[in-house]
Amino acid sequence: MARINTNVQSLVAQRVLGTNNQGLAQALERLSTGLRINRGKDDPAGIIASENLRAEQKSLSQAVANADRADQVLNIAEGGLQEVSSLLTELQGLLTASGSEAGLSKEEKNANQLQVDSILQTIDRVAGATNFQGIKLLNGNYDFQTSGINATNLTDTKVNAAKFSGSSLNVNVAVTRSAQQAGLFLSLGGATIDLSSANAQLVVELGGTKGSREFSFSSGTSITAIRDAINQFSDVTGVTATTSGGGIKLVSEGFGDNEFVSVKSSNSGGLNTASSGIYALSSTNFDAANTTELVDFSAASNPVRDSGQDIRGTINGVVATGEGNNLSLATDFLDVSVTLGTTASRTLGAVGGTGSSTFTITGGGANFQLASRVDINGQVSIGIQDVAARKLGNTSAGFVSSLASGKANNVVDGDLNDAQKVIGEAIKQVSGLRGRIGAFQKNTVGATIRSLGVNIENTAAAQSVIRDADFAAETANLTRSQILASASTNILGLANSQPQSALQLLG
């Protein structure tokens, strides 16, 4: 059958040629771009998955950059803290030098004080000058801000890290077991001791965590004189004495299981046993002696000892670590340490503040985004306290600024024993901060960078499987499409020429 108006074979050849040309164009596009998916119609489901993975990969790469930036910020802070630590060590040496009275002229002491003042000024300058892009790091700018603290209940509060989604975080502290000092009561029978003779001696050895000291008292010595003699060596023994009724109350300077008070009598001097002896303190009232005597002085040839007790409690319902009268909690969302006052540490139950909670964290801290998703789980925080001289130390020991000229702990005429305690606490404080920053860099920032690097590799691999072109397959498709397009073109030419054979029928 020969038709002229409708060339069906030509139409078929045109359709097939168009299809083959589309295949050829697609193969050329994929090979030129290297992508299997260049537009949504190439793979609608695949492009959704691919774009999600691309966004995740970009976020992961930025999180790595954030972690690198965090490491740089903390390196600068560490450099400043290292210098402050060296300056505190210099202060320690100057204190020791000034403690040698003999052979040290007043001019030399004044020269030492000039060095102390210069060091204090330098500490303040380092604290105020250490910065990253103008953001000061060691002046308390990255310390956590708190409110509602009752200074009687909490003598010291340190927030090392905190994460919260709202504008503030309430912190509730509760005591489940009281903190106790070690303590004993020496009943001496009255305002003065009455021994068997004027030449008799009451000889006792007192011991504590710092050491021990032997004391000898003659008949007629007042209990106030005994108290003063014991307190004169408190720095040696770690035991302080107060008068109470007709006796002496001995207590350890600190709280906790490691604290103790021991009393040993090597000579009772004939002290009246009916009205004297060694007593424990009441378990329910630390300010009073137990009514049952532990031992007479004449029988105390072996040390009578009492130990303190560590506090136990919770912070925001989580069991905290107790040491002495200090409670601390370290979790991913809250890292805080509080030192309770004497009354608060001995009182079971919630520790009150000036509001409904013990205290409130209202902001602050150095917060870093170290995950691809911007939410509280992807953030980490660290508090960097102010290391100015007026802030180094604590409430009980004092602060480094007290070593300045004219202050209570200056090296010319101040209390060097207290100055030693202040510097020791400041060195511990700065070294602790350096340790926290170092641990944060190593275990948080460093581990995050390594983990994110693996995630980026796996995300890129998953995206490649979905989106990238397989060159082996695409070159095969290209060759096939080229052959088919060529064949289709030839066939179309034949199909177009076939109607001409109808002219032969016209003669």
Secondary structure by P-SEA (a helix, b strand, c coil): ccccccaaaaaaaaaaaaaaaaaaaaaaaaaaaccccccccccaaaaaaaaaaaaaaaaaaaaaaaaaaaaaaaaaaaaaaaaaaaaaaaaaaaaaaaaccccccaaaaaaaaaaaaaaaaaaaaaaaccccccccccccccccccccccccccccccccbbbbcccbbbbbbbbcbbbbccbbbbbccccccccccccccbbbbbbcccbbbbbbbcccccaaaaaaaaaaacccccbbbbbcccbbbbbbcccccccbbbbbbccccccccccbbbbbccccccccccccccccccccccccccbbbbbbbcccccbbbbcccbbbbbcccccbbbbbccccccccccccccccccccccccccccccccccccccbbbbbbcccccccccccccccccccccccccccccccaaaaaaaaaaaaaaaaaaaaaaaaaaacaaaaaaaaaaaaaaaaaaaaaaccccaaaaaaaaaaaaaaaaaaaaaaaaaaaacccccccccc
